Amino acid sequence: MTTTMMMMMMMMMMMMMMMMMMMMMMMMMMMMMMMMMMMMMMMMMMMMMMMTTMMMI
């Protein structure tokens, strides 16, 4: 194997690693966003329940 081939392979590996890292970061961001949305929804539901109970009383 020549040096050029080795260099090319190394570059390819680096690119693949970078892509994988980017994908992982995107997935993490998506998960965080989903979690935030879920939390907001839960909070809204709780507030609604509290309001209804207050009204009942």
C-alpha positions as CSV (number, residue, x, y, z in Angstrom):
1,M,0.0,0.0,0.0
2,T,1.4,3.3,-1.0
3,T,1.4,6.4,1.2
4,T,-1.1,8.2,-1.0
5,M,-3.5,5.4,-0.5
6,M,-3.0,5.5,3.2
7,M,-3.6,9.2,3.3
8,M,-6.8,8.8,1.3
9,M,-8.0,6.1,3.6
10,M,-7.2,8.2,6.6
11,M,-9.1,11.1,5.1
12,M,-12.1,8.9,4.4
13,M,-12.0,7.6,7.9
14,M,-11.9,11.1,9.4
15,M,-14.8,12.1,7.2
16,M,-16.8,9.2,8.3
17,M,-16.1,9.9,11.9
18,M,-17.1,13.5,11.5
19,M,-20.4,12.5,9.8
20,M,-21.2,10.0,12.6
21,M,-20.5,12.7,15.2
22,M,-22.8,15.2,13.4
23,M,-25.5,12.6,13.2
24,M,-25.2,11.8,16.9
25,M,-25.3,15.5,17.8
26,M,-28.4,16.0,15.6
27,M,-30.1,13.0,17.3
28,M,-29.3,14.3,20.7
29,M,-30.7,17.7,19.8
30,M,-33.9,16.1,18.5
31,M,-34.2,14.1,21.7
32,M,-33.7,17.2,23.8
33,M,-36.3,19.1,21.9
34,M,-38.8,16.2,22.2
35,M,-38.2,16.1,25.9
36,M,-38.7,19.8,26.3
37,M,-42.0,19.6,24.3
38,M,-43.2,16.7,26.5
39,M,-42.3,18.7,29.6
40,M,-44.2,21.7,28.4
41,M,-47.2,19.6,27.5
42,M,-47.2,18.0,30.9
43,M,-46.9,21.4,32.6
44,M,-49.8,22.7,30.6
45,M,-51.9,19.7,31.5
46,M,-51.1,20.2,35.2
47,M,-52.0,23.9,35.0
48,M,-55.3,23.1,33.3
49,M,-56.1,20.5,36.0
50,M,-55.3,23.0,38.7
51,M,-57.5,25.6,37.1
52,T,-60.4,23.2,36.8
53,T,-60.1,22.1,40.4
54,M,-60.0,25.8,41.5
55,M,-63.1,26.5,39.5
56,M,-64.8,23.5,41.0
57,I,-64.0,24.7,44.4
